[in-house]
Amino acid sequence: LGIPAEPLFRSAAKLRLLRRKAGLLQKTVSAETGLNMGHLEGARKNVTLTTLERLCEYYNITLDEFFKDIDI
């Protein structure tokens, strides 16, 4: 049994949208969070809930808000 890739792609797209809405570059977010945003936004690396929570704090949203419009 594997985890379907679709939730990963939807989460990656949401991270990309949040960054763009904030007017930030990937390298800025990466430098400020210590996370490789290219891998996370490109769905090349699975995002953990801990990492997602960190990014939600960075973007000043809750996990509930993050998942609100993502059909998983």
PDB file with SEQRES, HELIX, SHEET and CRYST1 records, atoms N, CA, C and O in Angstrom:
SEQRES   1 A   72  LEU GLY ILE PRO ALA GLU PRO LEU PHE ARG SER ALA ALA          
SEQRES   2 A   72  LYS LEU ARG LEU LEU ARG ARG LYS ALA GLY LEU LEU GLN          
SEQRES   3 A   72  LYS THR VAL SER ALA GLU THR GLY LEU ASN MET GLY HIS          
SEQRES   4 A   72  LEU GLU GLY ALA ARG LYS ASN VAL THR LEU THR THR LEU          
SEQRES   5 A   72  GLU ARG LEU CYS GLU TYR TYR ASN ILE THR LEU ASP GLU          
SEQRES   6 A   72  PHE PHE LYS ASP ILE ASP ILE                                  
HELIX    1 AA1 ALA A    5  LYS A   21  1                                  17    
HELIX    2 AA2 GLN A   26  THR A   33  1                                   8    
HELIX    3 AA3 MET A   37  GLU A   41  1                                   5    
HELIX    4 AA4 LEU A   49  TYR A   58  1                                  10    
HELIX    5 AA5 LEU A   63  PHE A   67  1                                   5    
CRYST1    1.000    1.000    1.000  90.00  90.00  90.00 P 1           1          
ATOM      1  N   LEU A   1       0.841  -1.198   0.000  1.00  0.00           N  
ATOM      2  CA  LEU A   1       0.000   0.000   0.000  1.00  0.00           C  
ATOM      3  C   LEU A   1       0.873   1.244   0.000  1.00  0.00           C  
ATOM      4  O   LEU A   1       1.778   1.376   0.824  1.00  0.00           O  
ATOM      5  N   GLY A   2       0.608   2.128  -0.897  1.00  0.00           N  
ATOM      6  CA  GLY A   2       1.329   3.387  -0.937  1.00  0.00           C  
ATOM      7  C   GLY A   2       0.387   4.552  -0.771  1.00  0.00           C  
ATOM      8  O   GLY A   2      -0.817   4.432  -0.996  1.00  0.00           O  
ATOM      9  N   ILE A   3       0.934   5.664  -0.382  1.00  0.00           N  
ATOM     10  CA  ILE A   3       0.138   6.881  -0.260  1.00  0.00           C  
ATOM     11  C   ILE A   3      -0.004   7.486  -1.645  1.00  0.00           C  
ATOM     12  O   ILE A   3       0.997   7.663  -2.339  1.00  0.00           O  
ATOM     13  N   PRO A   4      -1.225   7.808  -2.064  1.00  0.00           N  
ATOM     14  CA  PRO A   4      -1.398   8.409  -3.395  1.00  0.00           C  
ATOM     15  C   PRO A   4      -0.630   9.722  -3.517  1.00  0.00           C  
ATOM     16  O   PRO A   4      -0.550  10.500  -2.567  1.00  0.00           O  
ATOM     17  N   ALA A   5      -0.076   9.951  -4.683  1.00  0.00           N  
ATOM     18  CA  ALA A   5       0.730  11.151  -4.900  1.00  0.00           C  
ATOM     19  C   ALA A   5      -0.112  12.416  -4.959  1.00  0.00           C  
ATOM     20  O   ALA A   5       0.399  13.506  -4.702  1.00  0.00           O  
ATOM     21  N   GLU A   6      -1.382  12.295  -5.290  1.00  0.00           N  
ATOM     22  CA  GLU A   6      -2.204  13.491  -5.477  1.00  0.00           C  
ATOM     23  C   GLU A   6      -2.210  14.422  -4.256  1.00  0.00           C  
ATOM     24  O   GLU A   6      -2.050  15.631  -4.430  1.00  0.00           O  
ATOM     25  N   PRO A   7      -2.385  13.916  -3.039  1.00  0.00           N  
ATOM     26  CA  PRO A   7      -2.354  14.832  -1.889  1.00  0.00           C  
ATOM     27  C   PRO A   7      -1.026  15.583  -1.785  1.00  0.00           C  
ATOM     28  O   PRO A   7      -0.995  16.748  -1.388  1.00  0.00           O  
ATOM     29  N   LEU A   8       0.068  14.911  -2.143  1.00  0.00           N  
ATOM     30  CA  LEU A   8       1.373  15.561  -2.116  1.00  0.00           C  
ATOM     31  C   LEU A   8       1.417  16.713  -3.122  1.00  0.00           C  
ATOM     32  O   LEU A   8       1.905  17.799  -2.808  1.00  0.00           O  
ATOM     33  N   PHE A   9       0.903  16.470  -4.330  1.00  0.00           N  
ATOM     34  CA  PHE A   9       0.900  17.527  -5.349  1.00  0.00           C  
ATOM     35  C   PHE A   9      -0.015  18.685  -4.957  1.00  0.00           C  
ATOM     36  O   PHE A   9       0.312  19.846  -5.205  1.00  0.00           O  
ATOM     37  N   ARG A  10      -1.153  18.375  -4.350  1.00  0.00           N  
ATOM     38  CA  ARG A  10      -2.058  19.447  -3.920  1.00  0.00           C  
ATOM     39  C   ARG A  10      -1.444  20.263  -2.792  1.00  0.00           C  
ATOM     40  O   ARG A  10      -1.590  21.484  -2.758  1.00  0.00           O  
ATOM     41  N   SER A  11      -0.763  19.602  -1.875  1.00  0.00           N  
ATOM     42  CA  SER A  11      -0.096  20.312  -0.783  1.00  0.00           C  
ATOM     43  C   SER A  11       1.031  21.180  -1.318  1.00  0.00           C  
ATOM     44  O   SER A  11       1.211  22.316  -0.878  1.00  0.00           O  
ATOM     45  N   ALA A  12       1.786  20.645  -2.264  1.00  0.00           N  
ATOM     46  CA  ALA A  12       2.879  21.407  -2.872  1.00  0.00           C  
ATOM     47  C   ALA A  12       2.344  22.646  -3.580  1.00  0.00           C  
ATOM     48  O   ALA A  12       2.922  23.728  -3.473  1.00  0.00           O  
ATOM     49  N   ALA A  13       1.242  22.485  -4.301  1.00  0.00           N  
ATOM     50  CA  ALA A  13       0.636  23.619  -5.004  1.00  0.00           C  
ATOM     51  C   ALA A  13       0.164  24.680  -4.011  1.00  0.00           C  
ATOM     52  O   ALA A  13       0.290  25.877  -4.272  1.00  0.00           O  
ATOM     53  N   LYS A  14      -0.380  24.243  -2.874  1.00  0.00           N  
ATOM     54  CA  LYS A  14      -0.846  25.197  -1.862  1.00  0.00           C  
ATOM     55  C   LYS A  14       0.333  25.965  -1.274  1.00  0.00           C  
ATOM     56  O   LYS A  14       0.235  27.172  -1.052  1.00  0.00           O  
ATOM     57  N   LEU A  15       1.444  25.279  -1.021  1.00  0.00           N  
ATOM     58  CA  LEU A  15       2.637  25.959  -0.506  1.00  0.00           C  
ATOM     59  C   LEU A  15       3.137  26.999  -1.506  1.00  0.00           C  
ATOM     60  O   LEU A  15       3.518  28.106  -1.126  1.00  0.00           O  
ATOM     61  N   ARG A  16       3.133  26.634  -2.780  1.00  0.00           N  
ATOM     62  CA  ARG A  16       3.550  27.564  -3.840  1.00  0.00           C  
ATOM     63  C   ARG A  16       2.627  28.781  -3.875  1.00  0.00           C  
ATOM     64  O   ARG A  16       3.094  29.914  -3.999  1.00  0.00           O  
ATOM     65  N   LEU A  17       1.323  28.550  -3.767  1.00  0.00           N  
ATOM     66  CA  LEU A  17       0.348  29.636  -3.779  1.00  0.00           C  
ATOM     67  C   LEU A  17       0.552  30.577  -2.589  1.00  0.00           C  
ATOM     68  O   LEU A  17       0.526  31.797  -2.747  1.00  0.00           O  
ATOM     69  N   LEU A  18       0.752  30.014  -1.414  1.00  0.00           N  
ATOM     70  CA  LEU A  18       0.971  30.841  -0.221  1.00  0.00           C  
ATOM     71  C   LEU A  18       2.213  31.715  -0.378  1.00  0.00           C  
ATOM     72  O   LEU A  18       2.200  32.896  -0.031  1.00  0.00           O  
ATOM     73  N   ARG A  19       3.281  31.124  -0.902  1.00  0.00           N  
ATOM     74  CA  ARG A  19       4.519  31.885  -1.085  1.00  0.00           C  
ATOM     75  C   ARG A  19       4.329  33.006  -2.091  1.00  0.00           C  
ATOM     76  O   ARG A  19       4.771  34.133  -1.866  1.00  0.00           O  
ATOM     77  N   ARG A  20       3.675  32.697  -3.196  1.00  0.00           N  
ATOM     78  CA  ARG A  20       3.464  33.718  -4.226  1.00  0.00           C  
ATOM     79  C   ARG A  20       2.551  34.835  -3.728  1.00  0.00           C  
ATOM     80  O   ARG A  20       2.788  36.008  -4.019  1.00  0.00           O  
ATOM     81  N   LYS A  21       1.503  34.474  -2.975  1.00  0.00           N  
ATOM     82  CA  LYS A  21       0.604  35.491  -2.424  1.00  0.00           C  
ATOM     83  C   LYS A  21       1.345  36.399  -1.456  1.00  0.00           C  
ATOM     84  O   LYS A  21       0.997  37.570  -1.312  1.00  0.00           O  
ATOM     85  N   ALA A  22       2.371  35.862  -0.788  1.00  0.00           N  
ATOM     86  CA  ALA A  22       3.176  36.655   0.138  1.00  0.00           C  
ATOM     87  C   ALA A  22       4.242  37.465  -0.594  1.00  0.00           C  
ATOM     88  O   ALA A  22       4.936  38.284   0.011  1.00  0.00           O  
ATOM     89  N   GLY A  23       4.367  37.229  -1.905  1.00  0.00           N  
ATOM     90  CA  GLY A  23       5.343  37.971  -2.706  1.00  0.00           C  
ATOM     91  C   GLY A  23       6.782  37.586  -2.403  1.00  0.00           C  
ATOM     92  O   GLY A  23       7.680  38.426  -2.461  1.00  0.00           O  
ATOM     93  N   LEU A  24       7.003  36.309  -2.077  1.00  0.00           N  
ATOM     94  CA  LEU A  24       8.331  35.848  -1.692  1.00  0.00           C  
ATOM     95  C   LEU A  24       8.912  34.893  -2.724  1.00  0.00           C  
ATOM     96  O   LEU A  24       8.183  34.225  -3.457  1.00  0.00           O  
ATOM     97  N   LEU A  25      10.223  34.843  -2.766  1.00  0.00           N  
ATOM     98  CA  LEU A  25      10.931  33.888  -3.605  1.00  0.00           C  
ATOM     99  C   LEU A  25      11.180  32.611  -2.804  1.00  0.00           C  
ATOM    100  O   LEU A  25      11.235  32.641  -1.575  1.00  0.00           O  
ATOM    101  N   GLN A  26      11.330  31.488  -3.513  1.00  0.00           N  
ATOM    102  CA  GLN A  26      11.644  30.233  -2.834  1.00  0.00           C  
ATOM    103  C   GLN A  26      12.898  30.359  -1.983  1.00  0.00           C  
ATOM    104  O   GLN A  26      12.939  29.873  -0.852  1.00  0.00           O  
ATOM    105  N   LYS A  27      13.928  31.015  -2.530  1.00  0.00           N  
ATOM    106  CA  LYS A  27      15.187  31.101  -1.786  1.00  0.00           C  
ATOM    107  C   LYS A  27      15.041  31.947  -0.529  1.00  0.00           C  
ATOM    108  O   LYS A  27      15.765  31.729   0.442  1.00  0.00           O  
ATOM    109  N   THR A  28      14.126  32.903  -0.526  1.00  0.00           N  
ATOM    110  CA  THR A  28      13.881  33.702   0.677  1.00  0.00           C  
ATOM    111  C   THR A  28      13.246  32.844   1.757  1.00  0.00           C  
ATOM    112  O   THR A  28      13.688  32.846   2.906  1.00  0.00           O  
ATOM    113  N   VAL A  29      12.201  32.106   1.378  1.00  0.00           N  
ATOM    114  CA  VAL A  29      11.516  31.231   2.340  1.00  0.00           C  
ATOM    115  C   VAL A  29      12.481  30.161   2.836  1.00  0.00           C  
ATOM    116  O   VAL A  29      12.502  29.850   4.027  1.00  0.00           O  
ATOM    117  N   SER A  30      13.273  29.601   1.940  1.00  0.00           N  
ATOM    118  CA  SER A  30      14.246  28.577   2.324  1.00  0.00           C  
ATOM    119  C   SER A  30      15.253  29.133   3.329  1.00  0.00           C  
ATOM    120  O   SER A  30      15.567  28.481   4.325  1.00  0.00           O  
ATOM    121  N   ALA A  31      15.756  30.336   3.067  1.00  0.00           N  
ATOM    122  CA  ALA A  31      16.737  30.947   3.963  1.00  0.00           C  
ATOM    123  C   ALA A  31      16.129  31.245   5.335  1.00  0.00           C  
ATOM    124  O   ALA A  31      16.792  31.092   6.360  1.00  0.00           O  
ATOM    125  N   GLU A  32      14.874  31.669   5.345  1.00  0.00           N  
ATOM    126  CA  GLU A  32      14.237  32.055   6.604  1.00  0.00           C  
ATOM    127  C   GLU A  32      13.692  30.869   7.398  1.00  0.00           C  
ATOM    128  O   GLU A  32      13.505  30.975   8.610  1.00  0.00           O  
ATOM    129  N   THR A  33      13.434  29.742   6.732  1.00  0.00           N  
ATOM    130  CA  THR A  33      12.872  28.583   7.428  1.00  0.00           C  
ATOM    131  C   THR A  33      13.857  27.419   7.548  1.00  0.00           C  
ATOM    132  O   THR A  33      13.666  26.521   8.368  1.00  0.00           O  
ATOM    133  N   GLY A  34      14.907  27.438   6.733  1.00  0.00           N  
ATOM    134  CA  GLY A  34      15.845  26.327   6.712  1.00  0.00           C  
ATOM    135  C   GLY A  34      15.320  25.118   5.951  1.00  0.00           C  
ATOM    136  O   GLY A  34      15.883  24.028   6.051  1.00  0.00           O  
ATOM    137  N   LEU A  35      14.241  25.306   5.190  1.00  0.00           N  
ATOM    138  CA  LEU A  35      13.622  24.217   4.439  1.00  0.00           C  
ATOM    139  C   LEU A  35      13.896  24.390   2.950  1.00  0.00           C  
ATOM    140  O   LEU A  35      13.969  25.515   2.455  1.00  0.00           O  
ATOM    141  N   ASN A  36      14.048  23.280   2.239  1.00  0.00           N  
ATOM    142  CA  ASN A  36      14.256  23.334   0.803  1.00  0.00           C  
ATOM    143  C   ASN A  36      12.899  23.451   0.114  1.00  0.00           C  
ATOM    144  O   ASN A  36      12.231  22.451  -0.148  1.00  0.00           O  
ATOM    145  N   MET A  37      12.509  24.679  -0.169  1.00  0.00           N  
ATOM    146  CA  MET A  37      11.193  24.921  -0.738  1.00  0.00           C  
ATOM    147  C   MET A  37      11.076  24.403  -2.165  1.00  0.00           C  
ATOM    148  O   MET A  37       9.976  24.073  -2.608  1.00  0.00           O  
ATOM    149  N   GLY A  38      12.183  24.326  -2.889  1.00  0.00           N  
ATOM    150  CA  GLY A  38      12.149  23.766  -4.234  1.00  0.00           C  
ATOM    151  C   GLY A  38      11.683  22.316  -4.199  1.00  0.00           C  
ATOM    152  O   GLY A  38      10.889  21.890  -5.038  1.00  0.00           O  
ATOM    153  N   HIS A  39      12.180  21.564  -3.227  1.00  0.00           N  
ATOM    154  CA  HIS A  39      11.765  20.160  -3.098  1.00  0.00           C  
ATOM    155  C   HIS A  39      10.323  20.050  -2.620  1.00  0.00           C  
ATOM    156  O   HIS A  39       9.566  19.213  -3.111  1.00  0.00           O  
ATOM    157  N   LEU A  40       9.941  20.893  -1.664  1.00  0.00           N  
ATOM    158  CA  LEU A  40       8.584  20.815  -1.118  1.00  0.00           C  
ATOM    159  C   LEU A  40       7.542  21.281  -2.132  1.00  0.00           C  
ATOM    160  O   LEU A  40       6.516  20.626  -2.317  1.00  0.00           O  
ATOM    161  N   GLU A  41       7.805  22.409  -2.787  1.00  0.00           N  
ATOM    162  CA  GLU A  41       6.845  22.935  -3.764  1.00  0.00           C  
ATOM    163  C   GLU A  41       6.822  22.115  -5.044  1.00  0.00           C  
ATOM    164  O   GLU A  41       5.820  22.112  -5.758  1.00  0.00           O  
ATOM    165  N   GLY A  42       7.902  21.428  -5.340  1.00  0.00           N  
ATOM    166  CA  GLY A  42       7.965  20.596  -6.534  1.00  0.00           C  
ATOM    167  C   GLY A  42       7.478  19.178  -6.277  1.00  0.00           C  
ATOM    168  O   GLY A  42       7.518  18.332  -7.170  1.00  0.00           O  
ATOM    169  N   ALA A  43       7.017  18.917  -5.055  1.00  0.00           N  
ATOM    170  CA  ALA A  43       6.518  17.599  -4.647  1.00  0.00           C  
ATOM    171  C   ALA A  43       7.583  16.521  -4.837  1.00  0.00           C  
ATOM    172  O   ALA A  43       7.266  15.361  -5.099  1.00  0.00           O  
ATOM    173  N   ARG A  44       8.851  16.920  -4.702  1.00  0.00           N  
ATOM    174  CA  ARG A  44       9.949  15.956  -4.793  1.00  0.00           C  
ATOM    175  C   ARG A  44      10.285  15.373  -3.422  1.00  0.00           C  
ATOM    176  O   ARG A  44      11.019  14.391  -3.313  1.00  0.00           O  
ATOM    177  N   LYS A  45       9.739  15.994  -2.387  1.00  0.00           N  
ATOM    178  CA  LYS A  45       9.961  15.514  -1.029  1.00  0.00           C  
ATOM    179  C   LYS A  45       8.635  15.563  -0.297  1.00  0.00           C  
ATOM    180  O   LYS A  45       7.925  16.568  -0.354  1.00  0.00           O  
ATOM    181  N   ASN A  46       8.299  14.488   0.386  1.00  0.00           N  
ATOM    182  CA  ASN A  46       7.053  14.436   1.143  1.00  0.00           C  
ATOM    183  C   ASN A  46       7.152  15.385   2.331  1.00  0.00           C  
ATOM    184  O   ASN A  46       8.155  15.393   3.043  1.00  0.00           O  
ATOM    185  N   VAL A  47       6.132  16.165   2.537  1.00  0.00           N  
ATOM    186  CA  VAL A  47       6.126  17.119   3.637  1.00  0.00           C  
ATOM    187  C   VAL A  47       5.510  16.445   4.872  1.00  0.00           C  
ATOM    188  O   VAL A  47       4.460  15.808   4.784  1.00  0.00           O  
ATOM    189  N   THR A  48       6.172  16.595   6.012  1.00  0.00           N  
ATOM    190  CA  THR A  48       5.638  16.041   7.253  1.00  0.00           C  
ATOM    191  C   THR A  48       4.688  17.066   7.879  1.00  0.00           C  
ATOM    192  O   THR A  48       4.706  18.247   7.533  1.00  0.00           O  
ATOM    193  N   LEU A  49       3.873  16.592   8.793  1.00  0.00           N  
ATOM    194  CA  LEU A  49       2.976  17.519   9.494  1.00  0.00           C  
ATOM    195  C   LEU A  49       3.767  18.529  10.308  1.00  0.00           C  
ATOM    196  O   LEU A  49       3.356  19.683  10.427  1.00  0.00           O  
ATOM    197  N   THR A  50       4.887  18.118  10.865  1.00  0.00           N  
ATOM    198  CA  THR A  50       5.729  19.042  11.633  1.00  0.00           C  
ATOM    199  C   THR A  50       6.251  20.154  10.733  1.00  0.00           C  
ATOM    200  O   THR A  50       6.224  21.327  11.107  1.00  0.00           O  
ATOM    201  N   THR A  51       6.724  19.787   9.553  1.00  0.00           N  
ATOM    202  CA  THR A  51       7.212  20.783   8.598  1.00  0.00           C  
ATOM    203  C   THR A  51       6.074  21.664   8.123  1.00  0.00           C  
ATOM    204  O   THR A  51       6.234  22.879   8.004  1.00  0.00           O  
ATOM    205  N   LEU A  52       4.943  21.070   7.853  1.00  0.00           N  
ATOM    206  CA  LEU A  52       3.782  21.831   7.401  1.00  0.00           C  
ATOM    207  C   LEU A  52       3.328  22.820   8.473  1.00  0.00           C  
ATOM    208  O   LEU A  52       2.955  23.953   8.165  1.00  0.00           O  
ATOM    209  N   GLU A  53       3.361  22.392   9.713  1.00  0.00           N  
ATOM    210  CA  GLU A  53       2.988  23.290  10.807  1.00  0.00           C  
ATOM    211  C   GLU A  53       3.960  24.469  10.889  1.00  0.00           C  
ATOM    212  O   GLU A  53       3.548  25.607  11.114  1.00  0.00           O  
ATOM    213  N   ARG A  54       5.242  24.189  10.707  1.00  0.00           N  
ATOM    214  CA  ARG A  54       6.253  25.257  10.688  1.00  0.00           C  
ATOM    215  C   ARG A  54       5.967  26.267   9.586  1.00  0.00           C  
ATOM    216  O   ARG A  54       6.049  27.477   9.799  1.00  0.00           O  
ATOM    217  N   LEU A  55       5.633  25.758   8.412  1.00  0.00           N  
ATOM    218  CA  LEU A  55       5.345  26.653   7.290  1.00  0.00           C  
ATOM    219  C   LEU A  55       4.047  27.427   7.506  1.00  0.00           C  
ATOM    220  O   LEU A  55       3.949  28.593   7.123  1.00  0.00           O  
ATOM    221  N   CYS A  56       3.069  26.797   8.106  1.00  0.00           N  
ATOM    222  CA  CYS A  56       1.826  27.503   8.410  1.00  0.00           C  
ATOM    223  C   CYS A  56       2.099  28.650   9.375  1.00  0.00           C  
ATOM    224  O   CYS A  56       1.559  29.743   9.207  1.00  0.00           O  
ATOM    225  N   GLU A  57       2.922  28.412  10.375  1.00  0.00           N  
ATOM    226  CA  GLU A  57       3.300  29.491  11.298  1.00  0.00           C  
ATOM    227  C   GLU A  57       4.014  30.595  10.536  1.00  0.00           C  
ATOM    228  O   GLU A  57       3.760  31.776  10.774  1.00  0.00           O  
ATOM    229  N   TYR A  58       4.899  30.227   9.630  1.00  0.00           N  
ATOM    230  CA  TYR A  58       5.640  31.195   8.830  1.00  0.00           C  
ATOM    231  C   TYR A  58       4.686  32.074   8.020  1.00  0.00           C  
ATOM    232  O   TYR A  58       4.869  33.289   7.938  1.00  0.00           O  
ATOM    233  N   TYR A  59       3.672  31.455   7.427  1.00  0.00           N  
ATOM    234  CA  TYR A  59       2.704  32.189   6.615  1.00  0.00           C  
ATOM    235  C   TYR A  59       1.532  32.730   7.440  1.00  0.00           C  
ATOM    236  O   TYR A  59       0.598  33.323   6.901  1.00  0.00           O  
ATOM    237  N   ASN A  60       1.599  32.516   8.750  1.00  0.00           N  
ATOM    238  CA  ASN A  60       0.595  33.041   9.678  1.00  0.00           C  
ATOM    239  C   ASN A  60      -0.811  32.502   9.397  1.00  0.00           C  
ATOM    240  O   ASN A  60      -1.792  33.246   9.386  1.00  0.00           O  
ATOM    241  N   ILE A  61      -0.877  31.188   9.170  1.00  0.00           N  
ATOM    242  CA  ILE A  61      -2.167  30.516   9.010  1.00  0.00           C  
ATOM    243  C   ILE A  61      -2.167  29.261   9.887  1.00  0.00           C  
ATOM    244  O   ILE A  61      -1.115  28.834  10.362  1.00  0.00           O  
ATOM    245  N   THR A  62      -3.329  28.683  10.096  1.00  0.00           N  
ATOM    246  CA  THR A  62      -3.429  27.444  10.857  1.00  0.00           C  
ATOM    247  C   THR A  62      -3.404  26.253   9.898  1.00  0.00           C  
ATOM    248  O   THR A  62      -3.580  26.405   8.689  1.00  0.00           O  
ATOM    249  N   LEU A  63      -3.185  25.075  10.459  1.00  0.00           N  
ATOM    250  CA  LEU A  63      -3.270  23.864   9.643  1.00  0.00           C  
ATOM    251  C   LEU A  63      -4.677  23.703   9.074  1.00  0.00           C  
ATOM    252  O   LEU A  63      -4.842  23.272   7.933  1.00  0.00           O  
ATOM    253  N   ASP A  64      -5.695  24.051   9.870  1.00  0.00           N  
ATOM    254  CA  ASP A  64      -7.076  23.995   9.372  1.00  0.00           C  
ATOM    255  C   ASP A  64      -7.238  24.876   8.137  1.00  0.00           C  
ATOM    256  O   ASP A  64      -7.864  24.470   7.158  1.00  0.00           O  
ATOM    257  N   GLU A  65      -6.676  26.076   8.184  1.00  0.00           N  
ATOM    258  CA  GLU A  65      -6.778  26.976   7.036  1.00  0.00           C  
ATOM    259  C   GLU A  65      -6.027  26.412   5.836  1.00  0.00           C  
ATOM    260  O   GLU A  65      -6.477  26.535   4.697  1.00  0.00           O  
ATOM    261  N   PHE A  66      -4.880  25.794   6.101  1.00  0.00           N  
ATOM    262  CA  PHE A  66      -4.102  25.210   5.008  1.00  0.00           C  
ATOM    263  C   PHE A  66      -4.910  24.158   4.270  1.00  0.00           C  
ATOM    264  O   PHE A  66      -4.945  24.139   3.040  1.00  0.00           O  
ATOM    265  N   PHE A  67      -5.558  23.281   5.029  1.00  0.00           N  
ATOM    266  CA  PHE A  67      -6.281  22.169   4.415  1.00  0.00           C  
ATOM    267  C   PHE A  67      -7.719  22.511   4.017  1.00  0.00           C  
ATOM    268  O   PHE A  67      -8.404  21.682   3.418  1.00  0.00           O  
ATOM    269  N   LYS A  68      -8.179  23.709   4.339  1.00  0.00           N  
ATOM    270  CA  LYS A  68      -9.564  24.097   4.079  1.00  0.00           C  
ATOM    271  C   LYS A  68     -10.007  23.855   2.644  1.00  0.00           C  
ATOM    272  O   LYS A  68     -11.096  23.326   2.419  1.00  0.00           O  
ATOM    273  N   ASP A  69      -9.206  24.222   1.692  1.00  0.00           N  
ATOM    274  CA  ASP A  69      -9.620  24.088   0.288  1.00  0.00           C  
ATOM    275  C   ASP A  69      -8.825  23.033  -0.481  1.00  0.00           C  
ATOM    276  O   ASP A  69      -8.769  23.055  -1.711  1.00  0.00           O  
ATOM    277  N   ILE A  70      -8.211  22.106   0.265  1.00  0.00           N  
ATOM    278  CA  ILE A  70      -7.486  21.005  -0.361  1.00  0.00           C  
ATOM    279  C   ILE A  70      -8.305  19.738  -0.165  1.00  0.00           C  
ATOM    280  O   ILE A  70      -8.596  19.349   0.967  1.00  0.00           O  
ATOM    281  N   ASP A  71      -8.670  19.107  -1.248  1.00  0.00           N  
ATOM    282  CA  ASP A  71      -9.437  17.870  -1.188  1.00  0.00           C  
ATOM    283  C   ASP A  71      -8.479  16.696  -1.069  1.00  0.00           C  
ATOM    284  O   ASP A  71      -7.869  16.274  -2.051  1.00  0.00           O  
ATOM    285  N   ILE A  72      -8.357  16.178   0.137  1.00  0.00           N  
ATOM    286  CA  ILE A  72      -7.425  15.057   0.365  1.00  0.00           C  
ATOM    287  C   ILE A  72      -8.232  13.825   0.712  1.00  0.00           C  
ATOM    288  O   ILE A  72      -7.661  12.759   0.945  1.00  0.00           O  
TER     289      ILE A  72                                                      
END                                                                             
